[in-house]
Amino acid sequence: MRLRGLAAAAVTFFVSAQAVPAQGITDAEAMQYRDGLYQINVAIADSFPAAILLDVTAYNLVESETGVEVELPQPVLWLARPGRGVRFLGVDVTCERTYTIHFRDLEGEVEFRQLEGQVSCAEFESGKPKPWKRSIKPKIAQGDSTTSDLGDLGVEFELAKELPGRFEFSFDGSATANASDPNNHWKLAVYWRPRVILLGPRFGFRPTLALTENTTQDLSLHDASGSALLSLFVHPFDGIQPIFATVGLDAAFKLNRDGRDFDDPRLHLELQWGMVGLVGKGSRFLIDWHFWRTLEDLGDPRLDPDQSLSRSYVSLSLSLPLTEDKSFSIRYADGDIPPTFADARSVHVGLEVFFGGQKLLDLE
């Protein structure tokens, strides 16, 4: 009787184990690889031929919240799991987001795993290669420079990239049909910005050195300057953007108009503050204020002695989401901006359009 009971128990255990077989993607983990990129290991319960496992088109990696697809490199076989696992080397993901990976009709959640002795995710991802930032913004500007009842038709553009060694390159400009508009300029700049130095969980600072070349749209005035700046920030509450304060010396070591050169050493102060979710989810509000004070005891005679020694510029912008990838935007700007420091006022109304989680077009 005892032997018969043991046999029955053994048979019962065997049948229950086969009733619920393991299926699908049993494990998907992201581990630090190099250059701020990750290695994703995918373990599959069923066995597949190598040709199927190595077919990159059979896989799909998406950000879970937005559905944005992440590009995957060619997979390699996971030799420790023959026929049941692959690895993707050098995937551009971040531990701050959640991801789902699909293989044919199977799917699994990607889990970030940090091995003992590895740096934090934030420090590791800071070494990630930064892509070029590109934007083109057709616009209608209504303000002091208006040459028609509708406004000035024009375009704004920006091209920027973070470089090795904490450097950043940028080239941006604004141009309209009215070439004499003082708001229209081309700006070429190189910045050096070390990491933010934290003095607490919600307070820190960062120094900046910059070389900048400003020129007007009609190329009548060039302004080459060097800047030494110190930015302080306070982040009082979650959901509200930090308050930034930047102060420093902005010295225009070459001002040129009609073949005449001048110096224009300036004290530069900037305050910036904004909020997200101010009037609904996805809304953004930003105030940006600049102040320049020319230092009379330094440099050559002024380009225009009648101009005020103190200049300021303020910009207020509001963005309201219309759909998941479109937002209505309005921006008001008033004051003096380099290189001309001519007083100008303008209003920009437009439509921001996003594709793949990145803003590619901004119609103003």
Secondary structure per residue as TSV (DSSP state, phi and psi in degrees):
chain	resnum	aa	ss	phi	psi
A	1	M	-	360.0	-40.4
A	2	R	H	-65.6	-41.5
A	3	L	H	-64.9	-38.8
A	4	R	H	-63.9	-37.4
A	5	G	H	-67.2	-40.0
A	6	L	H	-63.8	-39.9
A	7	A	H	-64.2	-41.0
A	8	A	H	-63.7	-41.6
A	9	A	H	-64.0	-40.6
A	10	A	H	-64.3	-41.7
A	11	V	H	-64.5	-41.9
A	12	T	H	-61.8	-44.1
A	13	F	H	-62.5	-41.8
A	14	F	H	-64.3	-42.0
A	15	V	H	-68.1	-41.5
A	16	S	H	-66.0	-34.7
A	17	A	H	-66.8	-35.1
A	18	Q	H	-82.6	-13.6
A	19	A	H	-73.2	-29.0
A	20	V	S	-125.9	76.6
A	21	P	-	-72.2	151.6
A	22	A	-	-69.1	137.2
A	23	Q	-	-138.5	161.2
A	24	G	S	78.5	-158.1
A	25	I	E	-83.7	113.7
A	26	T	E	-85.6	-21.2
A	27	D	E	-160.3	139.5
A	28	A	E	-143.4	114.3
A	29	E	E	-128.2	143.7
A	30	A	E	-110.2	127.1
A	31	M	E	-128.0	151.5
A	32	Q	E	-58.8	133.9
A	33	Y	E	-114.5	-85.2
A	34	R	E	-165.8	160.6
A	35	D	T	54.9	34.4
A	36	G	T	76.0	5.8
A	37	L	E	-104.9	161.5
A	38	Y	E	-113.0	157.3
A	39	Q	E	-103.8	126.1
A	40	I	E	-108.9	120.9
A	41	N	E	-99.5	130.0
A	42	V	E	-121.3	119.4
A	43	A	E	-107.1	130.9
A	44	I	E	-118.9	138.7
A	45	A	S	-68.1	-48.0
A	46	D	S	-82.0	154.3
A	47	S	-	-91.6	137.7
A	48	F	-	-130.2	152.0
A	49	P	-	-61.6	151.9
A	50	A	H	-57.9	-35.7
A	51	A	H	-60.8	-36.7
A	52	I	H	-75.0	-42.9
A	53	L	H	-64.3	-30.7
A	54	L	T	-91.1	3.4
A	55	D	-	-83.4	103.1
A	56	V	G	-64.1	-23.6
A	57	T	G	-71.7	-12.3
A	58	A	G	-81.4	-6.1
A	59	Y	E	-112.8	155.8
A	60	N	E	-152.1	124.7
A	61	L	E	-117.5	123.1
A	62	V	E	-130.9	151.5
A	63	E	E	-74.5	126.1
A	64	S	T	-61.3	-40.6
A	65	E	T	-75.9	-39.6
A	66	T	T	-102.1	-18.8
A	67	G	-	77.3	7.8
A	68	V	-	-70.6	129.9
A	69	E	E	-82.4	139.6
A	70	V	E	-104.9	132.8
A	71	E	-	-67.9	134.0
A	72	L	-	-109.4	137.8
A	73	P	-	-76.6	175.3
A	74	Q	-	-62.9	127.3
A	75	P	-	-70.8	156.2
A	76	V	E	-122.0	150.6
A	77	L	E	-67.8	139.2
A	78	W	-	-88.5	101.0
A	79	L	T	-64.6	-24.4
A	80	A	T	-74.2	-13.5
A	81	R	S	-130.4	72.5
A	82	P	T	-58.7	125.1
A	83	G	T	76.7	-2.4
A	84	R	T	-134.7	18.2
A	85	G	E	-166.7	148.3
A	86	V	E	-137.4	166.8
A	87	R	E	-131.2	141.5
A	88	F	E	-113.2	121.6
A	89	L	E	-104.4	122.5
A	90	G	E	85.2	56.4
A	91	V	E	-100.2	134.6
A	92	D	-	-88.6	84.0
A	93	V	-	-128.2	172.1
A	94	T	-	-135.2	143.9
A	95	C	T	-70.9	-7.9
A	96	E	T	-79.6	-6.6
A	97	R	S	-127.1	163.9
A	98	T	-	-106.8	147.8
A	99	Y	E	-135.3	151.2
A	100	T	E	-122.0	131.6
A	101	I	E	-111.2	138.3
A	102	H	E	-117.3	139.9
A	103	F	E	-131.9	110.7
A	104	R	T	56.0	-115.4
A	105	D	T	-104.1	17.4
A	106	L	E	-106.9	154.8
A	107	E	E	-148.2	158.6
A	108	G	E	-159.2	153.6
A	109	E	E	-83.5	138.3
A	110	V	-	-86.9	126.9
A	111	E	E	-107.9	127.0
A	112	F	E	-82.7	128.3
A	113	R	-	-125.8	130.2
A	114	Q	-	-111.6	121.6
A	115	L	-	-78.9	156.9
A	116	E	T	-61.9	133.6
A	117	G	T	93.6	-10.9
A	118	Q	-	-81.8	154.7
A	119	V	-	-72.8	168.8
A	120	S	-	-65.2	159.0
A	121	C	H	-59.8	-42.5
A	122	A	H	-62.1	-43.5
A	123	E	H	-68.5	-39.7
A	124	F	H	-64.4	-44.9
A	125	E	H	-73.7	-15.3
A	126	S	T	-65.8	-19.4
A	127	G	T	-89.3	8.2
A	128	K	S	-71.9	136.0
A	129	P	-	-58.0	131.0
A	130	K	-	-93.2	130.8
A	131	P	-	-75.4	164.3
A	132	W	-	-65.8	137.6
A	133	K	E	-97.1	120.2
A	134	R	E	-131.0	136.7
A	135	S	E	-153.6	142.8
A	136	I	E	-127.5	130.6
A	137	K	E	-129.3	90.9
A	138	P	E	-60.2	141.3
A	139	K	E	-149.2	161.6
A	140	I	E	-122.7	117.4
A	141	A	E	-106.6	123.3
A	142	Q	E	-110.4	121.0
A	143	G	E	177.9	-153.0
A	144	D	T	-61.2	-26.3
A	145	S	T	-90.0	1.7
A	146	T	-	-60.1	132.5
A	147	T	-	-110.1	-1.1
A	148	S	S	-144.4	169.6
A	149	D	S	-64.2	-32.7
A	150	L	S	-77.4	-43.2
A	151	G	-	133.8	179.5
A	152	D	E	-90.3	123.3
A	153	L	E	-80.3	138.3
A	154	G	E	-166.3	-163.0
A	155	V	E	-150.2	145.0
A	156	E	E	-120.2	147.9
A	157	F	E	-144.0	159.5
A	158	E	E	-148.8	137.1
A	159	L	E	-136.1	117.2
A	160	A	E	-145.1	154.0
A	161	K	E	-158.3	138.6
A	162	E	E	-80.2	133.7
A	163	L	E	-111.5	163.4
A	164	P	T	-58.9	152.3
A	165	G	T	80.4	21.0
A	166	R	T	68.7	23.4
A	167	F	E	-93.7	156.7
A	168	E	E	-141.6	133.6
A	169	F	E	-108.6	139.8
A	170	S	E	-146.2	146.4
A	171	F	E	-139.7	116.7
A	172	D	E	-140.7	164.5
A	173	G	E	-166.7	167.9
A	174	S	E	-143.3	130.0
A	175	A	E	-143.2	144.1
A	176	T	E	-135.0	178.3
A	177	A	S	-64.2	-21.8
A	178	N	-	-93.5	94.5
A	179	A	T	-65.4	-20.0
A	180	S	T	-88.9	1.7
A	181	D	-	-60.9	122.8
A	182	P	T	-66.7	-17.1
A	183	N	T	-75.6	-15.9
A	184	N	-	-86.0	126.8
A	185	H	E	-157.6	166.3
A	186	W	E	-121.3	136.9
A	187	K	E	-134.7	125.4
A	188	L	E	-117.6	127.1
A	189	A	E	-145.4	150.1
A	190	V	E	-128.4	126.4
A	191	Y	E	-116.0	149.7
A	192	W	E	-121.0	118.0
A	193	R	-	-132.0	110.8
A	194	P	-	-72.6	178.1
A	195	R	-	-64.9	154.2
A	196	V	-	-63.3	134.2
A	197	I	E	-99.2	113.6
A	198	L	E	-86.7	129.4
A	199	L	E	-103.3	0.5
A	200	G	E	176.0	177.4
A	201	P	T	-65.8	-21.1
A	202	R	T	-132.2	23.6
A	203	F	E	-150.7	139.3
A	204	G	E	-170.4	-176.7
A	205	F	E	-152.1	164.3
A	206	R	E	-152.5	125.9
A	207	P	E	-80.9	157.3
A	208	T	E	-143.8	136.4
A	209	L	E	-115.8	141.2
A	210	A	E	-145.5	144.8
A	211	L	E	-119.8	127.6
A	212	T	E	-134.2	140.4
A	213	E	E	-122.0	114.4
A	214	N	E	-106.4	143.8
A	215	T	E	-148.7	148.7
A	216	T	E	-74.6	165.4
A	217	Q	T	-61.4	-38.1
A	218	D	T	-87.7	8.1
A	219	L	S	62.3	22.5
A	220	S	-	-81.2	-18.5
A	221	L	-	-139.4	130.9
A	222	H	E	-115.5	141.6
A	223	D	E	-137.8	98.9
A	224	A	E	-98.0	126.5
A	225	S	E	-139.4	156.8
A	226	G	E	-120.5	142.8
A	227	S	E	-133.3	141.0
A	228	A	E	-123.4	114.0
A	229	L	E	-126.6	154.0
A	230	L	E	-130.7	121.1
A	231	S	E	-106.9	127.8
A	232	L	E	-109.8	146.2
A	233	F	E	-141.2	147.6
A	234	V	E	-128.8	131.8
A	235	H	-	-117.6	84.8
A	236	P	-	-71.0	-37.6
A	237	F	S	-137.6	148.1
A	238	D	T	-66.9	144.7
A	239	G	T	87.2	-10.8
A	240	I	B	-115.1	130.7
A	241	Q	-	-63.5	149.8
A	242	P	-	-60.5	154.5
A	243	I	E	-90.2	121.6
A	244	F	E	-106.5	136.9
A	245	A	E	-130.9	124.2
A	246	T	E	-122.6	130.4
A	247	V	E	-135.6	145.2
A	248	G	E	175.9	-176.3
A	249	L	E	-102.1	124.0
A	250	D	E	-116.6	97.1
A	251	A	E	-102.2	114.3
A	252	A	E	-83.3	100.4
A	253	F	E	-84.7	-3.8
A	254	K	E	-152.4	110.1
A	255	L	E	-109.8	130.3
A	256	N	E	-133.2	122.4
A	257	R	E	-139.5	126.7
A	258	D	T	54.8	38.0
A	259	G	T	82.0	1.3
A	260	R	E	-103.8	134.8
A	261	D	E	-106.1	145.3
A	262	F	E	-142.9	159.9
A	263	D	E	-105.3	157.0
A	264	D	E	-153.4	72.5
A	265	P	E	-66.0	133.6
A	266	R	E	-135.8	141.5
A	267	L	E	-88.3	129.4
A	268	H	E	-121.2	129.3
A	269	L	E	-128.6	134.4
A	270	E	E	-134.2	135.8
A	271	L	E	-123.0	136.4
A	272	Q	E	-140.3	135.1
A	273	W	E	-151.3	148.2
A	274	G	E	-157.9	172.3
A	275	M	E	-137.8	149.5
A	276	V	E	-114.5	144.9
A	277	G	S	73.1	23.4
A	278	L	T	-62.6	-45.2
A	279	V	T	-127.3	44.7
A	280	G	S	123.5	159.1
A	281	K	T	-60.7	131.0
A	282	G	T	90.5	-9.5
A	283	S	-	-76.9	152.4
A	284	R	E	-138.1	140.9
A	285	F	E	-136.3	134.7
A	286	L	E	-142.5	134.6
A	287	I	E	-116.7	129.8
A	288	D	E	-131.9	118.4
A	289	W	E	-124.3	131.9
A	290	H	E	-119.1	147.3
A	291	F	E	-139.4	130.8
A	292	W	E	-121.1	140.4
A	293	R	E	-130.9	116.7
A	294	T	E	-72.1	133.9
A	295	L	-	-91.3	107.2
A	296	E	T	-65.6	-29.9
A	297	D	T	-84.0	0.8
A	298	L	S	-120.5	146.8
A	299	G	S	86.5	178.3
A	300	D	S	-82.8	174.6
A	301	P	S	-54.3	150.3
A	302	R	-	-68.5	154.3
A	303	L	S	-61.7	-43.2
A	304	D	-	-135.5	99.7
A	305	P	T	-60.4	-21.0
A	306	D	T	-80.0	-13.4
A	307	Q	S	-71.4	150.6
A	308	S	-	-66.2	145.9
A	309	L	S	-75.0	-21.9
A	310	S	E	-111.8	132.6
A	311	R	E	-133.2	152.9
A	312	S	E	-145.2	161.1
A	313	Y	E	-149.7	134.2
A	314	V	E	-131.6	141.2
A	315	S	E	-134.2	130.9
A	316	L	E	-122.1	128.5
A	317	S	E	-133.7	143.0
A	318	L	E	-134.6	133.4
A	319	S	E	-126.7	129.1
A	320	L	E	-121.2	125.9
A	321	P	E	-70.8	135.2
A	322	L	E	-100.5	-47.9
A	323	T	E	-134.9	-171.8
A	324	E	T	-63.1	-29.9
A	325	D	T	-122.0	15.3
A	326	K	E	-138.3	141.6
A	327	S	E	-139.3	141.9
A	328	F	E	-85.1	136.2
A	329	S	E	-134.0	147.4
A	330	I	E	-140.7	137.3
A	331	R	E	-137.6	134.1
A	332	Y	E	-117.6	132.8
A	333	A	E	-134.4	141.8
A	334	D	E	-151.6	136.8
A	335	G	E	130.5	-162.1
A	336	D	E	-108.7	131.2
A	337	I	-	-127.6	148.9
A	338	P	T	-70.7	158.1
A	339	P	T	-88.5	-15.8
A	340	T	T	-81.9	-29.8
A	341	F	-	55.4	31.9
A	342	A	-	-82.7	136.3
A	343	D	E	-68.7	126.9
A	344	A	E	-147.8	149.1
A	345	R	E	-130.3	139.5
A	346	S	E	-153.4	155.4
A	347	V	E	-127.7	132.6
A	348	H	E	-121.5	127.0
A	349	V	E	-122.8	133.8
A	350	G	E	-164.3	-168.6
A	351	L	E	-131.2	121.0
A	352	E	E	-91.1	132.7
A	353	V	E	-121.6	129.1
A	354	F	E	-113.1	141.4
A	355	F	E	-131.5	131.0
A	356	G	T	59.2	31.7
A	357	G	T	81.1	1.2
A	358	Q	E	-124.4	141.7
A	359	K	E	-78.7	115.2
A	360	L	E	-107.0	-21.2
A	361	L	E	-142.9	135.6
A	362	D	E	-135.9	100.7
A	363	L	E	-88.0	118.2
A	364	E	-	-114.8	360.0
